[in-house]
Amino acid sequence: MPNPVITTRYGGEVANTLLVQAATGNELFEKGLVHIYVGVKDTFAIPRLQLGKLLQKRKANPTSANSKGTLNIDERVLATQDIMVYFEFNPARFEHFWRKYQPVGNMVFEELPAEVQTQILQAVLTQAGSEIGLEFINGVKGDEEGQYFDGILTRIKAAANTVKVDCAETSQIKRLRAVYKGTDPTIRDKAEFTFLMSKADADAYDDELADQVAKGKDPTEKNAERFKGHRVVGLTGWPEGLIVGTLCSLDENKTNLYAAVNLLNDYDCILVDKVSAASELLFVKMLMKADTQIAWDEAITIFDASGVIEG
C-alpha cells in the first residue's frame, strides 16, 4: 500500500506519524519483487515492445524492399478493482489500557491522545496491507465476498506462453535446477532473475544445503538464499510445491511483476467518525483499489507440484 493521505478532523502528530510509513505488510513489495504504481484510479497500461531480427548483409543503396525486422507494440492492462475497509469499535474499551489519558465524560476518538489514535490507525493499515499482500499473490476476481482482484498466480495460470518444466525429484535443489535450466539464458542471466517459492520449501532448501557433507554450512546458521547466483525468496501464502522463476524488481523497467493501488477519497482517505450522533461507537472506513499484472509470459518458468497452476 502507498503512504496514506490523512485529512480527518484529527491531524498534526497523528497524520505526521502515519504519513512516514511505506508499504505496510506487503511482502512482495518489501522484498523488492514487484513494481507498484500508485494512484491508479481506473486502468493503467503496461506497454510492451518487441523487435524481430534486424541484421542483414550490407547494401550500397538499400530500399524498402530490403527492410528487415518487425516491430510489435501492445500492452497489458492493470484494471484496479474496488475494496473497502469498514469496522466499528467502542473507544471506551481503551480506557483500561491508557488510564492516564482518561477524559471526563464519554470517550470519543478526538479525545484519545495522538499516540493512541496512531496505534489504532497503524493497526488498521498494517492489517489491510497484509491482506492486500496475500491477495497480490493468490487473489481471484469475482462477484463473491473475498474475490477482489486477480493476483500474480491467477495471472500466471491464465498466461498462454509461460515455460513449464518437470522434475520427478522431491529435492528442492533439483527442482530449482530444473527451473534454471528450463529458462531462456537471456532471462536467467539477468541479475533480476529470481526464484519464488513457499516459505516451507525455502526452509527445506536451506536444510538440504546444510546437510551437504562437503559444502554444507554450520547447521546453526542460515545458508545464503540463492541458487546459481540468483535470489531464492520464500513467501507467506505461496503454495508449497510451486517454484516460479522470473524477473523481479522494484524498478518498473527491470521487473515482470506489477501491481497498482489507489486510496480513494470518500471525503478523505481514512474516515473515522461516530456511527450515529447518539452512538458511542466509532467506525473506521477506507476505500481502496488494487490489481496485479505480468508483462511477459515467456519470462516465467514454472515447476508445479502443487496443482495450483497446472491443476
FENHU-V86572 format. One record per backbone hydrogen bond with DSSP energy under -1.0 kcal/mol. NH is the residue of the N-H (numbers start at 1). CO is the residue of the C=O. E is the energy in kcal/mol with one decimal. If there is no record, write none. Layout:
nh=NH co=CO e=E
nh=NH co=CO e=E
This chain:
nh=14 co=11 e=-1.6
nh=16 co=12 e=-2.7
nh=17 co=13 e=-2.1
nh=18 co=14 e=-2.1
nh=19 co=15 e=-2.4
nh=21 co=18 e=-1.4
nh=27 co=25 e=-1.0
nh=30 co=26 e=-2.9
nh=31 co=27 e=-2.0
nh=32 co=29 e=-1.9
nh=33 co=28 e=-2.9
nh=35 co=257 e=-2.1
nh=37 co=259 e=-3.0
nh=39 co=261 e=-1.5
nh=40 co=261 e=-1.6
nh=44 co=78 e=-2.1
nh=46 co=76 e=-3.8
nh=48 co=74 e=-3.0
nh=50 co=72 e=-2.5
nh=52 co=70 e=-2.5
nh=66 co=63 e=-1.7
nh=67 co=64 e=-1.4
nh=72 co=50 e=-2.9
nh=74 co=48 e=-2.3
nh=76 co=46 e=-2.1
nh=78 co=44 e=-3.2
nh=80 co=42 e=-1.9
nh=81 co=290 e=-2.4
nh=83 co=288 e=-2.7
nh=85 co=286 e=-2.7
nh=87 co=284 e=-1.7
nh=89 co=282 e=-2.5
nh=93 co=90 e=-1.9
nh=94 co=91 e=-1.8
nh=95 co=92 e=-1.5
nh=98 co=94 e=-2.3
nh=101 co=98 e=-1.6
nh=102 co=99 e=-1.8
nh=111 co=108 e=-1.2
nh=117 co=113 e=-2.4
nh=118 co=114 e=-2.6
nh=119 co=115 e=-1.7
nh=120 co=116 e=-2.2
nh=121 co=117 e=-2.6
nh=122 co=118 e=-2.8
nh=123 co=119 e=-2.0
nh=124 co=120 e=-1.7
nh=125 co=121 e=-2.6
nh=126 co=122 e=-2.7
nh=127 co=123 e=-2.4
nh=128 co=124 e=-2.6
nh=129 co=125 e=-2.5
nh=130 co=126 e=-2.3
nh=131 co=127 e=-2.3
nh=132 co=128 e=-2.4
nh=133 co=129 e=-2.2
nh=134 co=130 e=-1.7
nh=135 co=131 e=-2.0
nh=136 co=132 e=-2.4
nh=138 co=134 e=-2.8
nh=139 co=135 e=-2.3
nh=147 co=144 e=-1.9
nh=151 co=139 e=-3.3
nh=152 co=136 e=-3.6
nh=153 co=137 e=-2.2
nh=155 co=151 e=-2.3
nh=156 co=152 e=-2.5
nh=157 co=153 e=-2.4
nh=158 co=154 e=-1.6
nh=163 co=300 e=-2.9
nh=165 co=302 e=-2.8
nh=175 co=171 e=-2.0
nh=176 co=172 e=-2.8
nh=177 co=173 e=-2.1
nh=178 co=174 e=-1.9
nh=179 co=175 e=-2.0
nh=180 co=176 e=-2.7
nh=181 co=177 e=-2.9
nh=182 co=178 e=-1.6
nh=183 co=180 e=-1.1
nh=187 co=184 e=-2.1
nh=188 co=184 e=-2.3
nh=189 co=185 e=-1.9
nh=190 co=187 e=-1.4
nh=193 co=190 e=-1.7
nh=194 co=246 e=-3.1
nh=195 co=231 e=-2.8
nh=196 co=244 e=-3.2
nh=197 co=233 e=-2.3
nh=202 co=198 e=-2.3
nh=203 co=199 e=-2.3
nh=204 co=200 e=-2.1
nh=205 co=201 e=-2.3
nh=206 co=202 e=-2.1
nh=207 co=203 e=-2.2
nh=208 co=204 e=-2.2
nh=209 co=205 e=-2.0
nh=210 co=206 e=-2.2
nh=211 co=207 e=-2.0
nh=216 co=212 e=-1.5
nh=221 co=218 e=-2.6
nh=226 co=224 e=-2.1
nh=227 co=230 e=-2.4
nh=230 co=227 e=-1.9
nh=232 co=225 e=-2.5
nh=233 co=195 e=-3.0
nh=235 co=197 e=-2.3
nh=238 co=235 e=-1.3
nh=242 co=239 e=-1.2
nh=243 co=303 e=-2.8
nh=244 co=196 e=-2.2
nh=245 co=301 e=-2.8
nh=246 co=194 e=-2.1
nh=248 co=192 e=-2.3
nh=254 co=251 e=-1.8
nh=256 co=247 e=-2.4
nh=258 co=293 e=-2.7
nh=259 co=35 e=-2.2
nh=260 co=291 e=-2.5
nh=261 co=37 e=-2.4
nh=262 co=289 e=-1.9
nh=264 co=287 e=-2.2
nh=266 co=268 e=-1.8
nh=271 co=285 e=-2.9
nh=273 co=283 e=-1.6
nh=275 co=281 e=-2.3
nh=282 co=89 e=-3.0
nh=283 co=273 e=-2.8
nh=284 co=87 e=-2.6
nh=285 co=271 e=-2.7
nh=286 co=85 e=-2.4
nh=288 co=83 e=-2.8
nh=289 co=262 e=-2.0
nh=290 co=81 e=-1.4
nh=291 co=260 e=-1.6
nh=293 co=258 e=-2.2
nh=295 co=256 e=-1.4
nh=300 co=297 e=-1.7
nh=301 co=245 e=-2.5
nh=302 co=163 e=-3.0
nh=303 co=243 e=-2.7
nh=305 co=241 e=-3.4
